[in-house]
Amino acid sequence: MRKYKCKYDIEFQDLKEIMDFVADKYGKNTGFIYKSADRKTKTEITYKKFREDLDALGAYLISKGLKGKRIVVIGPNSYQWLVAYYAVVINVGVVVPLDKGLPEEEIINSLIKCKADAIIYDDSLKMDFESIIKHEGITVETLIPMSDFTQEKMPELAAMIKQYKPEFKVIDKHAVDIILFTSGTSADAKAAQLTQRNIASTIAAMRKVEPIYEDDVEMILLPLHHAFGNQGVLMFISNGCTNVFCSGLKYVQKELQEYGVSAFFCVPLIIESMINKVLKTAEKEGKLKKLETGRKISKALMKVGIDVRRKIFKDVIDGLGGKLRFLISGAAALDLKILEYATDFGILTVQGYGLTETSPTIASESYFFRKPGSVGHAMPGVEVKINEPDENGIGELFARGPNIMKGYLDDEEANREVFVDGWFNTGDLARIDEEDYIFLTGRKKNVIVLKNGKNIYPEEIEALIDKIPYVAENVVMGEKEGDDYRLVAHVVYDPEAAELKGKSAEEIQAIADAEIENISAEMPKYKRIKQVYLRTEPFEKTTTQKIKRRKVKTGA
């Protein structure tokens, strides 16, 4: 059995157990820091106070007749959002977090699909919930604005604990307590039913794998309604860390310094933005050559066991706040060149993999087990296998373990598709090497199957196109041609890039065509790009920055 060296080995069974453990062990620690809307006032909350707030709001919700009910929580990241989410799940009923960015029509569809009984919403949202809940098919009867439980009002709610705590729900770790919608529009989003044991098992597993410590400061950047963002915060909570709410992406650099942020969960876009800014600054100041020399020196020293990366690159680390040491990337593949730079600077950067349906983590790299291009090993307690691998060892990745959802809500057809002989079919194509590292090769639904039976994995070609300096993002897809398909590339380019600046649209098209033709020339004929569509507007994305491929249209 693989031996992990992290110091924790607690098999959490449910979320209430986690919250009680944290309040008991880390009660005096500052758990959360957030600023007022005008960013002039800071509020600090200890874990003891956080636990008290969960019971106070729980009592208030029970007093409203919401015990055992399905309660939607919607709003931007905030301390109140976290209190609402965990008060519901450990004290009251079933929590259903929704994306605040959904258009009204999709919110209505989600409310109908999950059969919500109540909505807890952030007062800042420009939505008329009174009007929304009047739509046919919606079962919501209670609306609770987050202004009902500001810190100023918490003493009043806390006075209700004695009366209503006896009515708090009894935890059944295997019952459905969380309903999470998968990424996508209402047309294809499914409602995954998760248990407290599902979530608790992933936290217990991550504590064995990832080096997160009590004195770490995490910045909350990812949306809390999403499985990955929520898990990240819960992981830091379970270790007694301080969690700071980012005031907005434009304040990231400043607040990394202000709070002394040491670690956070994020998507590749954030890491790529940080590292690219470092490189552009070095180039602008004429220090790029010095930086590259430093990388060569530090790599040579690392080979003989001497690690001076953070000394050599002190200016880089200082520019990122001075304390940043650990990044966990998920939701999409991280550019390997960016990963290498972050690692060379002395910032441990690992990639993880999972889905909403798997709570979410299936696999992750760690300080001890990393291999470029992989998503690491399966998490402790999780089994994986490749179903019906082809001659290259590629097939659908199956998983099973305590982290797998109970199933999709009211969708037996979808459940039959994803549950196969006790395994969960991720729908992702992958291979597993001789050292058990998992390498993702694409989504099965994205595979382009030609008339001659050849399979094309678009992600493989997209990774090559992404290496072109002026390409911001791209999507490769099959365009119908007679009774077969031809490959086309939709490319978002940066018109301000040095290679393109001042060029006409026709010149840019010619440059891009030639560049992609060079890439195609190195591949078999059936994998060659036949048409390049250029655009400057980014593709439509989910809140975790995944491109909505179905929205990409020819010529768009």
C-alpha positions, 0 to 999 in steps of 0.5 A, a space after each residue: 500500500 502506498 505510504 503518505 507522509 502527511 500527519 493527519 489520519 482521521 476518518 471523518 464520517 460526516 460534516 458535523 463531525 468535522 465542524 465539531 472537531 474544528 471548534 474543539 481543536 482550533 476554536 481560538 484560531 481566526 477561521 475567516 477574515 472578510 471586508 465590508 463592501 467598501 473594503 474599509 472594515 475587516 471582520 475576523 471570525 474565530 472557529 468557535 464563533 463560526 460553530 456558534 453561528 451555525 447553530 444560531 442560524 440552524 435554530 432560526 431556520 428550524 423556527 421557520 418550519 424548515 426542518 428536513 426541507 430542501 433549501 437553496 443557497 445562492 449568492 457571491 462568496 461570503 462568510 454568510 454564504 458559508 454559514 447558510 450552507 453548513 447550518 442547513 447541512 448539519 442542523 436542518 435539511 438538504 442544501 442546494 447551492 446554486 450559481 449566482 450567475 445563472 440567468 433567471 430562466 435557468 434558476 427557475 428550471 433548477 428550482 423546479 428540478 430540485 423541488 426546493 422548499 426555501 431560498 436563502 439569498 444574498 441581498 445584493 442579487 438583482 433578482 425578484 425572488 418573490 416573482 420567481 417563486 410564483 412560476 408554475 412548478 416551483 414549490 418554494 414557500 420561504 424566502 430568507 435574505 442573508 441580511 436576516 443573519 448578519 453578525 449584528 443579528 447573530 446574538 438575537 438568533 443565538 438566543 433561540 438555540 436552547 429552544 430549537 436545538 433539540 429539533 436539529 436533525 439527526 445526521 444520517 451519513 448515508 442520506 442525501 444531504 447535498 444536491 449539486 448541479 453539474 456544470 452546464 446549462 439547464 438543458 444538460 445539467 444534472 442534479 447529483 445527490 451527495 451524502 455527508 459521508 461522500 464529502 467527509 471521505 474526500 476531506 479525510 483522504 486529502 488530509 493524508 495526501 496534501 501538506 496543509 497546516 494550521 498556520 496556512 492562510 488560504 484565499 477563497 477565490 473559487 465559487 463556493 457553490 461549485 464542488 471543487 471550490 467548496 471542498 477546498 475551503 472545507 479542507 482548509 477549515 478541517 486543518 484550522 487554517 485562516 480563510 480570507 475572502 478575496 475582494 475581487 480578482 483585481 485585488 488578488 495581488 494586493 491581498 496576497 501581500 496584505 494577508 500573507 496568503 500561503 496556499 489556495 485551491 484554484 483553476 489553471 487560469 489563475 495560475 497562468 495569469 500569475 506566472 505570465 505576469 511574472 514573466 512579462 514583468 521580468 521581460 519588461 525590466 530586462 531580467 528575463 535572462 537572469 531569471 532563466 539562469 536562476 532556473 538552471 542553477 536551482 535545477 542543478 542544485 536540486 539534483 544534489 538535494 539542495 533547495 534554494 529556489 525561494 532564495 534565488 527567486 525571492 523577488 518573484 515570491 515577494 511579488 506574490 505576497 511573500 508567503 505563497 508556497 502551495 497551489 492545488 489546481 483543478 477543473 481543467 488541465 494546467 499548461 505544463 510550461 506554467 506548472 514547471 515555472 511555478 515549481 522552479 520558483 519554489 511554489 509547490 503546484 499540484 493538479 487534481 481531478 474529479 467531478 461533481 458526482 465524485 465529491 469531487 476528488 478522484 485523484 491528485 498529485 501530492 508533494 510526494 507523488 508527482 509526474 508532469 502531465 498526470 493528475 496523480 494517483 487515485 485518492 486513498 480509499 478510491 479505486 480506479 480502472 480503465 474500462 476496455 482499453 484500446 491498443 494504447 491503454 486508453 479507455 473510459 476511466 471508472 472509479 468507485 469508493 466512498 466519494 461516489 454520489 448516490 445518483 442523479 436526482 429523478 434521472 434513472 436513465 442517466 444513472 443506468 448510463 454512469 453506474 456499471 457493475 458497481 463502478 462509476 463511469 466518469 465519461 473521461 478517457 484516460 490511461 494509467 501508467 506502470 506507476 499508477 499515475 493517471 493521464 487524462 486524454 479527453 472526454 469521450 463525448 468530445 471524441 471525433 469518430 471518422 468514417 474510417 473508424 479513426 478516433 481523434 481526441 481534440 484535447 490532444 491537438 488543442 494542447 499543441 495549438 495552445 503553445 502558439 504564443 498569441 493563442 489565448 484559447 482554442 477548440 478543435 471540433 469535427 465539422 460535417 463534410 458529406 458523410 464524414 468530418 473534417 477537423 476545424 480549429 476555433 482560435 481566440 487570439 491576442 491582437 496585441 501580441 508582438 507577432 500580430 500587432 499592427 497586422 490586418 485581419 487577412 495577415 493575421 489569418 495567414 499567420 495563424 493558418 501557417 502556424 497551425 499547418 506546421 503543427 498539422 504537418 507533424 501529425 497523421 493526415 486524419 488529424 490535420 486541421 482543415 480550417 482555422 476560424 479566428 476570433 478575439 472574443 473569449 469562448 463562453 465558459 462555466 464558472 470554473 472556466 471550462 469552455 462550453 464546447 456546445 456553444 462554439 459554432 462554426 465561423 463564430 
